[in-house]
Amino acid sequence: MPRMSVAALLILLPAVASAAPDPRCAADLSRADELVSAVAKRDRGGPYGPSQICSALRTNLRDMQEANVLMRRCMSGHALRENVGQMEASIEDVRAAIARRCR
């Protein structure tokens, strides 16, 4: 799988979720943490065959995009800049891998 910068997100999201003042954001950030964990789990999986890699990449992209929306809505300041910036870089990596490998 391509470089995925999700390890730091796995560390930061639970702390941010527990500090979120809005109960809806706490639930949303918990969901984002679940999505990021699922991406990391798929990244550790494998090895993937040619047909499986595209499916895994597309699923990772979908999960990362959803997590990114949730984080944008509920984070602010440094947490927003760091986590969303890292997620967006990883999303671009996945898009590039899909473009190279999946037709």
LUMSEDO-655588 format. One line per field, with one value per atom (N, C-alpha, C): residue number from 0; atom name; x, y, z. Coordinates in nm, 4 decimals. Atoms other than C-alpha are relative to their C-alpha. Example, Ala and Ser with C-alpha at 12.3 -4.5 7.8 and 13.67 -1.06 7.14 Angstrom:
% residues 2
n <- c(0 | 0 | 0 | 1 | 1 | 1)
atom <- c(N | CA | C | N | CA | C)
c1 <- c(0.0890 | 1.2300 | 0.0900 | -0.0820 | 1.3670 | -0.0770)
c2 <- c(-0.1190 | -0.4500 | 0.1200 | -0.1190 | -0.1060 | 0.1090)
c3 <- c(0.0000 | 0.7800 | 0.0000 | -0.0060 | 0.7140 | 0.0730)
% end
This chain:
% residues 103
n <- c(0 | 0 | 0 | 1 | 1 | 1 | 2 | 2 | 2 | 3 | 3 | 3 | 4 | 4 | 4 | 5 | 5 | 5 | 6 | 6 | 6 | 7 | 7 | 7 | 8 | 8 | 8 | 9 | 9 | 9 | 10 | 10 | 10 | 11 | 11 | 11 | 12 | 12 | 12 | 13 | 13 | 13 | 14 | 14 | 14 | 15 | 15 | 15 | 16 | 16 | 16 | 17 | 17 | 17 | 18 | 18 | 18 | 19 | 19 | 19 | 20 | 20 | 20 | 21 | 21 | 21 | 22 | 22 | 22 | 23 | 23 | 23 | 24 | 24 | 24 | 25 | 25 | 25 | 26 | 26 | 26 | 27 | 27 | 27 | 28 | 28 | 28 | 29 | 29 | 29 | 30 | 30 | 30 | 31 | 31 | 31 | 32 | 32 | 32 | 33 | 33 | 33 | 34 | 34 | 34 | 35 | 35 | 35 | 36 | 36 | 36 | 37 | 37 | 37 | 38 | 38 | 38 | 39 | 39 | 39 | 40 | 40 | 40 | 41 | 41 | 41 | 42 | 42 | 42 | 43 | 43 | 43 | 44 | 44 | 44 | 45 | 45 | 45 | 46 | 46 | 46 | 47 | 47 | 47 | 48 | 48 | 48 | 49 | 49 | 49 | 50 | 50 | 50 | 51 | 51 | 51 | 52 | 52 | 52 | 53 | 53 | 53 | 54 | 54 | 54 | 55 | 55 | 55 | 56 | 56 | 56 | 57 | 57 | 57 | 58 | 58 | 58 | 59 | 59 | 59 | 60 | 60 | 60 | 61 | 61 | 61 | 62 | 62 | 62 | 63 | 63 | 63 | 64 | 64 | 64 | 65 | 65 | 65 | 66 | 66 | 66 | 67 | 67 | 67 | 68 | 68 | 68 | 69 | 69 | 69 | 70 | 70 | 70 | 71 | 71 | 71 | 72 | 72 | 72 | 73 | 73 | 73 | 74 | 74 | 74 | 75 | 75 | 75 | 76 | 76 | 76 | 77 | 77 | 77 | 78 | 78 | 78 | 79 | 79 | 79 | 80 | 80 | 80 | 81 | 81 | 81 | 82 | 82 | 82 | 83 | 83 | 83 | 84 | 84 | 84 | 85 | 85 | 85 | 86 | 86 | 86 | 87 | 87 | 87 | 88 | 88 | 88 | 89 | 89 | 89 | 90 | 90 | 90 | 91 | 91 | 91 | 92 | 92 | 92 | 93 | 93 | 93 | 94 | 94 | 94 | 95 | 95 | 95 | 96 | 96 | 96 | 97 | 97 | 97 | 98 | 98 | 98 | 99 | 99 | 99 | 100 | 100 | 100 | 101 | 101 | 101 | 102 | 102 | 102)
atom <- c(N | CA | C | N | CA | C | N | CA | C | N | CA | C | N | CA | C | N | CA | C | N | CA | C | N | CA | C | N | CA | C | N | CA | C | N | CA | C | N | CA | C | N | CA | C | N | CA | C | N | CA | C | N | CA | C | N | CA | C | N | CA | C | N | CA | C | N | CA | C | N | CA | C | N | CA | C | N | CA | C | N | CA | C | N | CA | C | N | CA | C | N | CA | C | N | CA | C | N | CA | C | N | CA | C | N | CA | C | N | CA | C | N | CA | C | N | CA | C | N | CA | C | N | CA | C | N | CA | C | N | CA | C | N | CA | C | N | CA | C | N | CA | C | N | CA | C | N | CA | C | N | CA | C | N | CA | C | N | CA | C | N | CA | C | N | CA | C | N | CA | C | N | CA | C | N | CA | C | N | CA | C | N | CA | C | N | CA | C | N | CA | C | N | CA | C | N | CA | C | N | CA | C | N | CA | C | N | CA | C | N | CA | C | N | CA | C | N | CA | C | N | CA | C | N | CA | C | N | CA | C | N | CA | C | N | CA | C | N | CA | C | N | CA | C | N | CA | C | N | CA | C | N | CA | C | N | CA | C | N | CA | C | N | CA | C | N | CA | C | N | CA | C | N | CA | C | N | CA | C | N | CA | C | N | CA | C | N | CA | C | N | CA | C | N | CA | C | N | CA | C | N | CA | C | N | CA | C | N | CA | C | N | CA | C | N | CA | C | N | CA | C | N | CA | C | N | CA | C | N | CA | C | N | CA | C | N | CA | C | N | CA | C | N | CA | C | N | CA | C | N | CA | C | N | CA | C | N | CA | C)
c1 <- c(0.0847 | 0.0000 | 0.0890 | -0.0781 | 0.1143 | 0.0201 | -0.0264 | 0.2511 | -0.1298 | 0.1208 | -0.0315 | 0.0421 | -0.0398 | 0.0164 | -0.1124 | 0.1118 | -0.2502 | 0.0425 | -0.0425 | -0.0420 | -0.0161 | 0.0130 | -0.0308 | -0.1461 | 0.1433 | -0.4035 | -0.0582 | 0.0506 | -0.4659 | 0.0329 | -0.0411 | -0.2816 | -0.0765 | 0.0577 | -0.4328 | -0.1519 | 0.1460 | -0.7986 | -0.0695 | 0.0719 | -0.9051 | 0.0108 | -0.0162 | -0.7627 | -0.0839 | 0.0802 | -0.9292 | -0.1469 | 0.1407 | -1.2586 | -0.0453 | 0.0398 | -1.2586 | -0.0059 | -0.0017 | -1.1923 | -0.1057 | 0.0974 | -1.4660 | -0.1176 | 0.1076 | -1.7247 | -0.1393 | 0.1292 | -2.0108 | -0.0173 | 0.0189 | -2.1515 | -0.0085 | 0.0063 | -2.2201 | 0.1404 | -0.1367 | -1.8553 | 0.0744 | -0.0644 | -1.7437 | -0.0366 | 0.0429 | -1.9493 | 0.0620 | -0.0585 | -1.8245 | 0.1484 | -0.1434 | -1.4609 | 0.0262 | -0.0103 | -1.5147 | -0.0168 | 0.0212 | -1.6470 | 0.1238 | -0.1215 | -1.3447 | 0.1125 | -0.1014 | -1.1190 | -0.0231 | 0.0318 | -1.3000 | 0.0402 | -0.0345 | -1.2544 | 0.1512 | -0.1459 | -0.8840 | 0.0575 | -0.0446 | -0.8387 | -0.0235 | 0.0305 | -1.0053 | 0.0995 | -0.1002 | -0.7696 | 0.1335 | -0.1276 | -0.4679 | -0.0015 | 0.0112 | -0.5933 | 0.0148 | -0.0146 | -0.6291 | 0.1438 | -0.1391 | -0.2805 | 0.0916 | -0.0823 | -0.1371 | -0.0352 | 0.0434 | -0.3312 | 0.0816 | -0.0688 | -0.2194 | 0.0946 | -0.0142 | -0.0325 | -0.1269 | 0.1178 | -0.3017 | 0.0365 | -0.0165 | -0.3355 | -0.0424 | 0.0323 | -0.3865 | -0.1466 | 0.1412 | -0.7668 | -0.0380 | 0.0325 | -0.7736 | 0.0564 | -0.0631 | -0.5399 | -0.0888 | 0.0856 | -0.7768 | -0.1216 | 0.1146 | -1.0693 | 0.0411 | -0.0483 | -0.8650 | 0.0302 | -0.0316 | -0.7412 | -0.1269 | 0.1249 | -1.0910 | -0.0748 | 0.0639 | -1.2277 | 0.0741 | -0.0783 | -0.9417 | -0.0321 | 0.0296 | -1.0115 | -0.1355 | 0.1345 | -1.3814 | 0.0028 | -0.0057 | -1.3084 | 0.0787 | -0.0817 | -1.0397 | -0.0741 | 0.0768 | -1.2644 | -0.1090 | 0.1032 | -1.5443 | 0.0619 | -0.0677 | -1.3042 | 0.0443 | -0.0460 | -1.1676 | -0.1148 | 0.1171 | -1.5157 | -0.0345 | 0.0332 | -1.5828 | 0.1026 | -0.1041 | -1.2496 | -0.0080 | 0.0122 | -1.2959 | -0.1124 | 0.1153 | -1.6326 | 0.0237 | -0.0069 | -1.5245 | 0.1336 | -0.1294 | -1.1609 | 0.0252 | -0.0404 | -1.0027 | 0.1477 | -0.1371 | -0.6633 | 0.1025 | -0.1119 | -0.3527 | -0.0484 | 0.0509 | -0.5455 | -0.0592 | 0.0593 | -0.7396 | 0.1096 | -0.1053 | -0.4324 | 0.0836 | -0.0869 | -0.2217 | -0.0725 | 0.0713 | -0.4796 | -0.0589 | 0.0606 | -0.6640 | 0.1091 | -0.1101 | -0.3405 | 0.0619 | -0.0567 | -0.2000 | -0.0971 | 0.0996 | -0.5251 | -0.0078 | 0.0100 | -0.5421 | 0.1217 | -0.1199 | -0.1833 | -0.0137 | 0.0188 | -0.2678 | -0.1070 | 0.1043 | -0.5843 | 0.0599 | -0.0638 | -0.3749 | 0.0900 | -0.0820 | -0.1321 | -0.0857 | 0.0888 | -0.4209 | -0.0575 | 0.0500 | -0.5698 | 0.1059 | -0.1089 | -0.2317 | 0.0215 | -0.0182 | -0.1989 | -0.1135 | 0.1147 | -0.5486 | 0.0212 | -0.0211 | -0.4639 | 0.1078 | -0.1076 | -0.1444 | -0.0388 | 0.0209 | -0.2762 | -0.1368 | 0.1366 | -0.6496 | -0.0584 | 0.0589 | -0.8203 | -0.1465)
c2 <- c(-0.1180 | 0.0000 | 0.1240 | -0.1233 | 0.3591 | 0.0512 | -0.0606 | 0.5664 | 0.0556 | -0.0485 | 0.6302 | 0.0630 | -0.0725 | 0.8902 | -0.0016 | 0.0081 | 0.7620 | -0.0298 | 0.0381 | 0.6542 | 0.1138 | -0.1142 | 1.0021 | 0.0315 | -0.0247 | 1.0427 | -0.0974 | 0.0991 | 0.7226 | 0.0395 | -0.0442 | 0.8760 | 0.1255 | -0.1300 | 1.2255 | 0.0009 | -0.0097 | 1.1620 | -0.0342 | 0.0277 | 0.9939 | 0.1133 | -0.1103 | 1.2791 | 0.1195 | -0.1123 | 1.5405 | -0.0300 | 0.0373 | 1.3503 | 0.0146 | -0.0094 | 1.3361 | 0.1442 | -0.1393 | 1.7102 | 0.0833 | -0.0749 | 1.8090 | 0.0429 | -0.0478 | 2.0310 | -0.0359 | 0.0313 | 1.9525 | -0.1513 | 0.1461 | 1.6017 | -0.0585 | 0.0495 | 1.5708 | -0.0129 | 0.0088 | 1.6429 | -0.1151 | 0.1149 | 1.3869 | -0.1277 | 0.1178 | 1.1275 | 0.0004 | -0.0088 | 1.2533 | -0.0318 | 0.0283 | 1.2440 | -0.1454 | 0.1433 | 0.8973 | -0.0798 | 0.0648 | 0.7943 | 0.0191 | -0.0244 | 0.9575 | -0.0920 | 0.0899 | 0.7567 | -0.1430 | 0.1344 | 0.4362 | -0.0144 | 0.0042 | 0.5195 | -0.0054 | -0.0019 | 0.5984 | -0.1337 | 0.1318 | 0.2747 | -0.1071 | 0.0966 | 0.0796 | 0.0130 | -0.0221 | 0.2379 | -0.0612 | 0.0535 | 0.1501 | -0.1526 | 0.1463 | -0.2069 | -0.0564 | 0.0469 | -0.2469 | 0.0176 | -0.0230 | -0.0979 | -0.1095 | 0.1071 | -0.3628 | -0.1353 | 0.1259 | -0.6329 | -0.0314 | 0.0348 | -0.8040 | -0.1155 | -0.0733 | -0.8779 | -0.0109 | -0.0064 | -0.7772 | -0.0369 | 0.0312 | -0.9219 | 0.1187 | -0.1125 | -0.6989 | 0.0443 | -0.0393 | -0.7059 | 0.0515 | -0.0402 | -0.6647 | 0.1370 | -0.1264 | -0.3662 | 0.1177 | -0.1113 | -0.1421 | 0.0132 | -0.0034 | -0.2365 | 0.0601 | -0.0526 | -0.1668 | 0.1496 | -0.1416 | 0.1655 | 0.0845 | -0.0761 | 0.2786 | 0.0070 | -0.0006 | 0.1786 | 0.0947 | -0.0928 | 0.3632 | 0.1442 | -0.1361 | 0.6718 | 0.0454 | -0.0342 | 0.6680 | 0.0271 | -0.0166 | 0.6239 | 0.1240 | -0.1170 | 0.8917 | 0.1294 | -0.1190 | 1.1413 | 0.0267 | -0.0180 | 1.0810 | 0.0498 | -0.0437 | 1.1147 | 0.1456 | -0.1372 | 1.4358 | 0.0995 | -0.0879 | 1.5907 | 0.0158 | -0.0040 | 1.4995 | 0.0825 | -0.0742 | 1.6379 | 0.1491 | -0.1422 | 1.9639 | 0.0682 | -0.0576 | 2.0170 | 0.0168 | 0.0047 | 1.9405 | 0.0398 | -0.0383 | 2.0371 | 0.1480 | -0.1388 | 2.3784 | 0.0134 | -0.0319 | 2.5395 | -0.0994 | 0.0871 | 2.3235 | -0.1398 | 0.1346 | 1.9943 | -0.0065 | -0.0048 | 2.0955 | 0.0051 | -0.0158 | 2.2092 | -0.1264 | 0.1168 | 1.9088 | -0.1233 | 0.1220 | 1.6316 | 0.0071 | -0.0126 | 1.7615 | 0.0116 | -0.0093 | 1.8554 | -0.1355 | 0.1330 | 1.5098 | -0.0899 | 0.0832 | 1.3451 | 0.0364 | -0.0412 | 1.5514 | -0.0445 | 0.0510 | 1.4580 | -0.1496 | 0.1443 | 1.0913 | -0.0291 | 0.0175 | 1.1252 | 0.0176 | -0.0210 | 1.2636 | -0.1176 | 0.1187 | 0.9705 | -0.1151 | 0.1101 | 0.7246 | 0.0256 | -0.0328 | 0.9059 | -0.0288 | 0.0244 | 0.8890 | -0.1498 | 0.1450 | 0.5172 | -0.0617 | 0.0493 | 0.4537 | 0.0333 | -0.0418 | 0.6492 | -0.0860 | 0.0810 | 0.4443 | -0.1461 | 0.1447 | 0.0994 | -0.0476 | 0.0443 | 0.0920 | 0.0685 | -0.0583 | 0.1435 | -0.0274)
c3 <- c(0.0000 | 0.0000 | 0.0000 | -0.0006 | -0.0490 | 0.1419 | -0.1310 | 0.2361 | 0.0568 | -0.0658 | 0.4771 | 0.1308 | -0.1196 | 0.7466 | 0.1020 | -0.0923 | 0.9799 | 0.1427 | -0.1348 | 1.2786 | 0.0997 | -0.0917 | 1.4338 | 0.0266 | -0.0197 | 1.3799 | 0.1010 | -0.0945 | 1.5725 | 0.1435 | -0.1331 | 1.8658 | 0.0415 | -0.0329 | 1.8490 | 0.0087 | 0.0050 | 1.7693 | 0.1315 | -0.1251 | 2.0965 | 0.1013 | -0.0950 | 2.3043 | -0.0410 | 0.0485 | 2.0872 | 0.0192 | -0.0154 | 2.0948 | 0.1446 | -0.1401 | 2.4718 | 0.0482 | -0.0416 | 2.4920 | -0.0726 | 0.0791 | 2.2449 | 0.0885 | -0.0861 | 2.4227 | -0.0516 | 0.0604 | 2.1818 | -0.0053 | -0.0001 | 2.2368 | -0.1413 | 0.1371 | 1.8640 | -0.0572 | 0.0492 | 1.7908 | 0.0662 | -0.0655 | 2.0456 | -0.0755 | 0.0761 | 1.8572 | -0.1398 | 0.1334 | 1.5195 | 0.0011 | -0.0073 | 1.6276 | 0.0371 | -0.0287 | 1.7697 | -0.1298 | 0.1302 | 1.4276 | -0.0881 | 0.0782 | 1.2601 | 0.0468 | -0.0552 | 1.4924 | -0.0486 | 0.0502 | 1.3911 | -0.1467 | 0.1422 | 1.0230 | -0.0201 | 0.0107 | 1.0658 | 0.0460 | -0.0471 | 1.2619 | -0.1061 | 0.1060 | 0.9810 | -0.1150 | 0.1051 | 0.7257 | 0.0436 | -0.0501 | 0.9419 | 0.0010 | -0.0025 | 0.9820 | -0.1416 | 0.1386 | 0.6048 | -0.0477 | 0.0394 | 0.5585 | 0.0534 | -0.0589 | 0.7904 | -0.0595 | 0.0609 | 0.6055 | -0.1241 | 0.1242 | 0.2936 | 0.0225 | 0.1252 | 0.0939 | -0.0848 | 0.0842 | -0.1504 | -0.1424 | 0.1418 | -0.4977 | -0.0840 | 0.0885 | -0.8006 | 0.0074 | -0.0054 | -0.7781 | 0.1390 | -0.1371 | -0.4006 | 0.0361 | -0.0364 | -0.3853 | -0.0379 | 0.0436 | -0.5828 | 0.0902 | -0.0910 | -0.3629 | 0.1348 | -0.1278 | -0.0473 | -0.0104 | 0.0175 | -0.1849 | -0.0083 | 0.0132 | -0.2798 | 0.1334 | -0.1319 | 0.0597 | 0.0933 | -0.0820 | 0.2316 | -0.0372 | 0.0445 | 0.0210 | 0.0530 | -0.0499 | 0.1112 | 0.1506 | -0.1457 | 0.4826 | 0.0401 | -0.0312 | 0.4844 | -0.0325 | 0.0352 | 0.3073 | 0.1038 | -0.1024 | 0.5584 | 0.1305 | -0.1223 | 0.8522 | -0.0119 | 0.0225 | 0.7010 | 0.0179 | -0.0156 | 0.6820 | 0.1482 | -0.1433 | 1.0458 | 0.0776 | -0.0704 | 1.1630 | -0.0314 | 0.0375 | 0.9686 | 0.0771 | -0.0673 | 1.1326 | 0.1501 | -0.1464 | 1.4873 | 0.0619 | -0.0551 | 1.5253 | -0.0264 | 0.0216 | 1.5524 | 0.0353 | -0.0373 | 1.5900 | -0.0513 | 0.0364 | 1.5870 | -0.0368 | 0.0282 | 1.5978 | -0.1403 | 0.1336 | 1.2869 | -0.1063 | 0.1005 | 1.0947 | -0.0149 | 0.0050 | 1.1854 | -0.0519 | 0.0373 | 1.1548 | -0.1398 | 0.1324 | 0.8500 | -0.1065 | 0.0956 | 0.6755 | -0.0295 | 0.0168 | 0.7334 | -0.0758 | 0.0674 | 0.6233 | -0.1476 | 0.1395 | 0.3056 | -0.0812 | 0.0684 | 0.2153 | -0.0259 | 0.0168 | 0.2698 | -0.1053 | 0.1015 | 0.0605 | -0.1397 | 0.1299 | -0.2253 | -0.0367 | 0.0255 | -0.1898 | -0.0499 | 0.0388 | -0.2156 | -0.1395 | 0.1347 | -0.5160 | -0.1065 | 0.0949 | -0.6897 | -0.0199 | 0.0107 | -0.6132 | -0.0815 | 0.0789 | -0.7521 | -0.1477 | 0.1390 | -1.0675 | -0.0678 | 0.0554 | -1.1155 | -0.0172 | -0.0042 | -1.0325 | -0.0475 | 0.0208 | -1.0922 | -0.1222 | 0.1223 | -1.4233 | -0.0053)
% end
